[in-house]
Amino acid sequence: MTLFNRSRLSNATFKLDVERMRRGWYSDKYFANVIAMLEGVADAGQWPVPRYARPLGLCLDDLKLGDIEVEMQFFTRRRPNTVVVGVDKALAMLRHCTGFVDPDGRFVETWQNLRVEAVHDGATVLYDGDPSRIQPVIKVRGRYRDFALLETPILGILGRASRIATNVYRTLVAARGKPVLFFPARFDVHEVQAADGYAYSVAVQRFAYDRGAQPQSYVSTDAQGEWWGGHGGGTVAHAAIACFLGDISAAMLAFARFRPPEVPRIALVDFENDSVTDSLRTLEAMFNEHRRWTDAGQPEQARKYVLYGVRLDTSGAVRDVNVPPLGLAQLDLGVVPRLVFAVREALDGAWLAWDLPAEWVDRAKSYCRDVRIVVTGGFDPEKIDWFETLGVPADIYGVGSSLMSNDASLGTNTDFTADVVRVRVNGEWVEMGKVGRTPCHNPELEPVDLAGL
């Protein structure tokens, strides 16, 4: 499953579309052309030695070009490093889709003839800008025409999953380890949610592993947790507040009453563009119910009315009424540091305005100060780092579309490449990469037994 438990996921998790993948449905068409060429050469029997072949110092008279065996390495060149995810699914493709279609149209599996080495999901590879010093994440040796069709889907899962994992890791670094909620589901088709959520979870584990912390993964859909046993979490949307005629406190009381107490109560407080007022109204309404049930000797009911947090989600085109205008968009519009400071100050002192009996004063004070602030809307590593550098009292960051960024200008491009770097001639492996590509080593590569995948 990951580097951290030394196990691997199998196709029981991935449920590959094996039949169509075996026939190239998901592959760039030129790979089908290559296979047809090599099969034709193999069927032709003796084939002329390539006239301008590289000088290898070996006898090529008996070389069977149609059955040429190759060594292929898969790698990325994102600087300075990449958190690798997608390896297990790539291995499942090799296990279930390596082979050929015989003259009767039946698929003959030949995965058992491959020799495969791979890192574990969660490994980190380095790149310093020198393409001759890449770190492969998978190496495959075998008859090329048996697995050529798999290059496209293998590169696809490695590229997408590793990109998201590396972007998540970079975001966690910016957040100084504070929780990062995974919110990109609405920005892409639903079919990718399981792989994306898994990549996020692996990145969180890698960050925790590197920093000696306990991993905390928060996804928004159940699908995002499918591969690793996670479950989606969340509270109320703007639409729910509209159903309660714009009264967030009323919406949160209904939420608290009818949802299990294990679900954190986080109020979305930007609906009327007055985050301070709606935070205070919701805080007082929830506290009053919490106090009422506590005094009635019903601690389980009281627990349902603990306000876990408030979420600020002000649009980047709007200035919250609690932010005095400075005429600078970065300081005025959306969720900005001054808004978070204002909400924190209001929450911490809210209890001072309440009519409390003496025995509830300290508890009310703690109730208010325990409320967390969640910030969402337009957050990326740069904005998060800005908040953290300023000491903004945000406790949790919700991040969406930036986690899918694949932009070379932003340093997030994580495309993978596969190259043949050796071929087998007369039982000897000789270098045969294109100019600029050479066989490279990665100390984290391990032999893979495909049988159980």
C-alpha positions in Angstrom: 0.0 0.0 0.0 2.7 2.5 0.9 6.3 2.9 1.9 5.1 3.1 5.5 3.6 -0.4 5.8 5.7 -2.1 3.0 2.6 -3.7 1.4 1.0 -3.1 -2.0 -2.5 -2.6 -3.1 -3.9 -5.1 -5.7 -6.4 -5.0 -8.4 -9.1 -5.9 -5.9 -8.8 -2.3 -5.0 -8.4 -0.7 -8.4 -10.9 -2.8 -10.4 -9.1 -2.1 -13.7 -11.0 -2.3 -17.0 -8.8 -5.2 -17.9 -10.3 -6.4 -21.1 -10.2 -3.0 -22.8 -6.8 -2.1 -21.4 -5.4 -5.3 -22.8 -6.5 -4.3 -26.3 -5.2 -0.7 -26.1 -8.4 1.2 -25.5 -6.5 3.6 -23.1 -3.2 3.6 -25.0 -1.8 6.1 -27.5 -2.4 4.5 -30.9 1.2 4.5 -32.0 1.9 1.8 -29.4 -0.6 -0.5 -31.3 1.4 0.4 -34.5 4.7 -0.7 -32.8 3.2 -4.0 -31.7 1.9 -4.7 -35.1 5.3 -4.0 -36.6 7.1 -6.3 -34.1 4.6 -9.0 -34.5 5.0 -8.8 -38.3 8.7 -9.0 -38.0 8.4 -12.0 -35.6 6.0 -13.8 -38.0 8.3 -13.1 -40.9 11.0 -15.3 -39.4 14.5 -14.2 -40.4 14.8 -10.4 -40.6 17.7 -8.3 -41.9 20.1 -6.9 -39.3 19.5 -3.1 -39.2 22.1 -1.6 -41.5 22.9 1.4 -39.3 22.6 -0.2 -35.9 24.8 1.1 -33.2 28.1 -0.8 -33.0 27.8 -3.2 -30.1 30.6 -5.5 -30.8 28.2 -8.4 -30.8 27.1 -10.9 -33.4 23.6 -9.9 -34.6 23.0 -12.7 -37.1 20.5 -14.6 -34.9 18.8 -11.5 -33.4 15.0 -11.9 -33.3 14.0 -8.3 -33.5 10.3 -9.0 -33.3 10.8 -10.6 -29.9 13.3 -8.0 -28.6 13.5 -7.7 -24.8 14.0 -4.3 -23.3 14.6 -2.6 -20.1 12.3 0.4 -19.6 12.5 2.9 -16.8 9.7 5.3 -15.7 10.6 8.6 -14.1 9.7 12.3 -13.6 11.8 15.5 -13.6 9.9 17.7 -11.2 12.3 19.8 -9.1 13.5 19.5 -6.4 11.6 16.3 -5.5 8.4 14.4 -6.0 6.3 12.3 -3.7 5.6 9.3 -5.8 2.1 7.7 -5.9 0.4 5.5 -8.5 3.1 2.7 -8.4 0.7 0.0 -7.1 -1.9 0.7 -9.7 0.8 0.7 -12.4 2.0 -2.7 -11.1 -1.6 -4.0 -11.3 -1.7 -3.0 -14.9 1.5 -5.0 -15.6 0.2 -8.0 -13.7 -3.2 -8.2 -15.5 -2.6 -6.7 -18.9 0.8 -7.9 -20.0 0.6 -10.4 -22.9 -0.6 -10.7 -26.5 -3.7 -11.7 -28.5 -3.2 -15.0 -30.2 -4.5 -15.9 -33.7 -7.8 -17.1 -32.2 -8.4 -13.7 -30.5 -7.6 -15.0 -27.0 -5.4 -13.0 -24.7 -2.3 -14.9 -23.5 -0.9 -13.6 -20.2 2.9 -13.3 -20.1 3.4 -11.2 -16.9 5.3 -14.0 -15.3 8.1 -13.4 -17.8 8.6 -9.8 -16.7 11.3 -8.7 -14.2 10.0 -5.7 -12.4 11.5 -3.4 -9.8 9.6 -0.5 -8.2 9.6 1.9 -5.3 6.6 2.0 -2.9 3.9 4.6 -3.0 5.1 7.4 -0.7 8.7 7.3 -1.8 10.4 10.6 -2.7 12.6 11.0 -5.8 15.0 13.9 -6.3 15.9 15.8 -9.4 18.5 18.5 -9.8 18.0 19.4 -13.4 20.4 16.9 -14.9 18.4 14.4 -17.1 21.2 11.9 -16.9 20.6 11.7 -13.1 17.0 10.9 -12.8 15.7 8.4 -10.2 13.4 5.7 -11.8 10.3 4.7 -9.9 9.7 1.5 -11.9 12.0 -0.6 -14.1 10.6 -3.3 -16.3 12.5 -6.0 -18.2 10.7 -8.2 -20.7 9.6 -8.6 -24.3 8.6 -5.1 -25.4 5.5 -6.0 -27.5 3.9 -7.7 -24.5 3.7 -4.5 -22.4 4.1 -1.7 -24.8 0.4 -0.8 -24.7 0.6 -0.1 -21.0 3.0 2.8 -21.2 0.2 5.4 -21.6 -2.0 4.4 -18.7 1.0 3.8 -16.4 2.4 7.2 -17.1 -1.1 8.7 -16.6 -1.6 7.3 -13.1 1.9 8.0 -12.0 1.7 11.6 -13.3 -1.6 12.5 -11.8 -1.3 10.8 -8.5 2.3 12.0 -7.9 1.4 15.5 -8.9 -1.4 15.7 -6.4 0.6 14.1 -3.7 3.5 16.5 -4.2 1.2 19.5 -4.3 -0.4 18.4 -1.1 3.0 17.9 0.6 4.1 21.3 -0.5 0.9 22.8 0.9 1.4 21.0 4.2 4.9 22.5 4.4 3.5 26.0 3.9 0.8 25.3 6.6 3.5 24.3 9.1 1.8 21.0 9.6 -1.7 22.4 10.3 -4.5 20.3 8.9 -5.2 20.7 5.2 -8.7 19.7 4.1 -8.8 18.1 0.6 -11.5 20.0 -1.4 -10.8 19.4 -5.1 -13.6 17.0 -5.8 -15.8 19.6 -7.5 -13.1 20.6 -9.9 -12.8 17.4 -11.9 -14.9 14.4 -13.0 -16.0 12.0 -10.2 -14.1 9.0 -11.7 -10.8 10.4 -10.4 -11.8 10.9 -6.8 -10.5 7.5 -5.4 -7.1 7.9 -6.9 -6.9 11.6 -5.9 -7.9 11.0 -2.4 -5.4 8.2 -2.1 -2.6 10.4 -3.3 -3.6 13.0 -0.8 -3.6 10.5 2.0 -0.1 9.2 1.0 1.2 12.8 1.0 -0.1 13.4 4.5 1.5 10.1 5.7 4.8 11.2 4.0 4.7 14.6 5.7 4.0 13.0 9.1 6.7 10.5 8.5 9.3 13.2 7.7 8.3 15.4 10.6 7.7 12.8 13.2 4.0 13.7 13.5 0.7 11.8 13.5 -1.0 11.8 10.1 -4.4 13.6 9.9 -6.3 13.1 6.6 -9.5 15.0 5.8 -11.3 14.3 2.6 -14.7 15.6 1.5 -16.2 12.6 -0.3 -16.4 8.9 0.6 -15.0 8.0 -2.8 -11.8 9.9 -2.0 -11.2 7.5 0.9 -12.1 4.3 -0.9 -8.6 3.0 -1.5 -7.4 3.6 2.1 -10.5 3.3 4.3 -11.2 7.0 4.8 -14.6 8.7 4.8 -15.8 12.0 3.6 -16.5 14.8 6.1 -18.1 18.2 6.1 -20.8 20.3 7.6 -23.2 22.7 5.8 -23.1 24.4 2.4 -24.3 27.9 1.5 -27.4 26.2 0.0 -28.3 24.9 3.4 -28.1 28.4 4.9 -30.4 29.6 2.1 -32.9 27.0 3.1 -32.9 28.6 6.5 -33.5 32.0 5.0 -29.9 33.1 5.6 -29.8 32.3 9.3 -26.7 30.3 9.9 -27.3 29.9 13.6 -30.7 28.3 12.8 -29.0 26.0 10.2 -26.3 25.0 12.7 -28.9 24.2 15.4 -30.7 21.9 13.0 -27.4 20.3 12.0 -26.4 19.7 15.6 -29.7 18.1 16.4 -29.9 15.7 13.5 -26.3 14.8 12.8 -24.1 12.4 14.9 -22.0 14.1 17.5 -18.8 12.6 15.9 -19.3 15.0 12.9 -17.5 18.3 13.7 -19.8 21.2 13.9 -18.2 23.9 11.6 -20.3 26.9 10.8 -20.0 28.6 7.4 -20.2 32.2 8.4 -19.8 34.3 5.2 -23.3 34.0 3.8 -24.3 37.6 4.7 -20.8 38.9 4.2 -20.5 39.6 8.0 -18.4 36.9 9.3 -18.0 38.4 12.8 -21.8 38.8 13.4 -22.7 35.4 12.1 -19.9 33.7 14.1 -21.1 35.4 17.3 -24.8 34.5 16.7 -24.0 30.9 15.9 -21.6 30.7 18.8 -24.1 32.0 21.3 -27.0 29.8 20.0 -24.8 26.6 20.1 -23.5 27.5 23.6 -26.9 28.1 25.0 -28.1 24.6 23.8 -24.9 23.1 25.1 -25.4 24.7 28.5 -29.1 23.7 28.6 -28.4 20.0 28.0 -25.4 20.0 30.4 -27.6 21.5 33.2 -30.2 18.9 32.4 -27.7 16.1 33.0 -27.6 15.0 29.4 -23.9 15.1 28.4 -24.4 13.2 25.1 -27.0 15.7 24.0 -24.7 18.6 25.2 -21.9 17.2 23.1 -23.9 17.7 20.0 -23.8 21.4 20.5 -20.1 21.9 20.8 -19.1 24.3 18.1 -15.9 22.9 16.6 -15.1 25.8 14.3 -16.3 28.6 12.0 -15.4 28.6 8.3 -14.5 31.8 6.5 -15.1 31.5 2.7 -15.5 35.1 1.6 -15.3 35.4 -2.2 -12.1 36.9 -3.7 -14.3 39.6 -5.3 -15.9 40.7 -2.0 -14.7 42.6 1.0 -16.3 41.4 4.3 -17.9 44.3 6.2 -15.5 43.7 9.1 -12.5 44.6 7.0 -12.0 48.4 6.7 -11.0 49.3 3.1 -7.4 50.0 2.4 -7.8 50.0 -1.4 -5.4 47.1 -1.8 -7.1 44.0 -3.2 -4.7 41.6 -1.5 -5.5 43.1 1.9 -9.2 43.8 1.3 -10.9 41.1 -0.7 -11.7 37.5 0.2 -10.4 35.7 3.2 -7.6 38.0 4.3 -5.5 38.1 7.5 -7.4 41.1 8.9 -10.7 39.2 8.7 -9.3 36.2 10.5 -7.8 38.4 13.3 -11.2 40.1 13.7 -13.1 36.9 13.9 -10.6 35.4 16.4 -10.9 38.4 18.6 -14.7 38.3 18.5 -14.8 34.6 19.3 -12.4 34.8 22.2 -14.3 37.6 23.9 -17.9 36.6 23.1 -18.5 35.2 26.6 -18.1 38.6 28.1 -21.4 39.7 26.7 -23.3 36.7 28.0 -25.4 36.6 31.1 -23.8 33.7 32.9 -24.0 32.2 36.4 -20.7 32.1 38.2 -20.2 28.3 37.7 -20.4 28.8 33.9 -18.0 31.6 33.4 -14.8 29.6 33.0 -16.5 27.0 30.9 -18.0 29.6 28.6 -14.6 31.2 28.2 -13.0 27.9 27.3 -15.9 27.1 24.9 -15.4 30.3 23.0 -11.6 30.0 22.8 -11.7 26.4 21.7 -13.6 27.3 18.5 -11.2 26.8 15.5 -11.1 29.0 12.5 -11.1 27.2 9.1 -10.2 29.3 6.0 -11.1 28.3 2.5 -11.4 29.9 -0.9 -8.4 30.6 -3.2 -5.8 29.1 -0.9 -2.5 27.7 -2.3 1.0 27.3 -0.8 1.9 30.9 -1.4 -1.2 32.3 0.3 -0.9 29.8 3.2 2.8 30.7 3.7 1.8 34.4 3.8 -0.8 33.7 6.5 1.7 31.6 8.5 4.5 34.2 8.2 2.1 36.8 9.6 1.0 34.6 12.4 -2.7 34.7 11.3 -4.8 32.6 13.7 -6.1 30.2 11.1 -6.2 26.7 12.5 -7.2 24.7 9.4 -6.8 25.3 5.6 -9.2 24.1 3.0 -7.6 23.7 -0.4 -9.1 22.8 -3.7 -8.0 23.4 -7.3 -4.4 24.4 -6.6 -3.7 20.8 -5.5 -4.3 19.7 -9.1 -1.9 22.3 -10.6 0.4 20.9 -13.4 2.0 24.2 -14.5 5.6 24.3 -15.4 5.8 28.1 -14.7 4.6 27.3 -11.1 7.0 24.4 -10.7 4.2 21.9 -10.3 4.6 20.0 -13.6 4.9 16.3 -12.6 4.6 14.6 -16.0 6.3 11.1 -16.1 8.3 9.7 -19.0 9.2 6.1 -19.9 12.4 5.2 -21.9 13.9 2.0 -23.2 17.5 2.3 -21.9 18.7 -1.3 -22.6 18.0 -4.2 -24.9 18.9 -7.8 -24.7 21.2 -9.1 -27.4 22.5 -12.7 -27.3 21.7 -12.9 -23.6 23.5 -9.7 -22.8 21.9 -6.4 -21.7 23.4 -3.5 -23.6 22.6 0.2 -23.4 20.2 1.4 -26.1 18.7 4.7 -24.8 18.1 7.7 -27.1 20.8 10.4 -26.8 20.6 12.0 -23.4 18.9 9.1 -21.7 20.9 6.5 -19.8 20.1 3.7 -17.4 19.8 5.2 -13.9 19.6 3.8 -10.4 17.3 4.4 -7.5 18.3 2.8 -4.1 14.6 2.5 -3.2 13.8 0.2 -6.1 12.8 -3.3 -4.9 12.0 -6.5 -6.8 8.3 -7.0 -7.2 6.4 -10.3 -7.2 3.5 -9.6 -9.5 1.7 -12.8 -8.6 -0.3 -11.4 -5.7 -1.4 -8.3 -7.5 
